Amino acid sequence: MFIGEYTHNLDAKRRIAIPAKFRKELGESAVLTRGLDNCLFIFPKIQWEQLAEKLSFLPIGQQGTRAFIRLLMSGAVEVEFDVLGRILIPDYLKKYADLKKGVVVTGVLNRLEIWDEEKWNGYRANLEKNSDSIAEKLGELGMI
């Protein structure tokens, strides 16, 4: 399980260091793709394959389903770690997430997310401000 939040810098060659504790769970390579809320998702290969399997059973006759599958699959790329534990962010994914120099890598259960630091700080502040109402909605669903 991935948990935690780490701030790093994107270098001039579009590389970012993935924390060692995350690399242990990811293995030698992982799948990087467009995420939601304009961040990037990194999945361990096994999690990616499980997600792809689930997506393959969704009805492609529904526009929203097709769009979501396209978002994830067309942007996906397998990434490998260099000797310093860095991955290369393709230019199209850097643009999608509007990554600048400061980035945040967050652990979110079965995946990592890569955020532009400024966007993450704004998103997190809003999330923290509204945590009571979010918890209430989850309580209605029987989650907490």
Beta strands, then each sheet from edge to edge (+ up, - down):
strand 1: 2-9
strand 2: 15-17
strand 3: 29-34
strand 4: 40-44
strand 5: 77-80
strand 6: 86-88
strand 7: 102-109
strand 8: 111-116
sheet 1: 1+ 7- 8+ 4- 3+ 5-
sheet 2: 2+ 6-
end
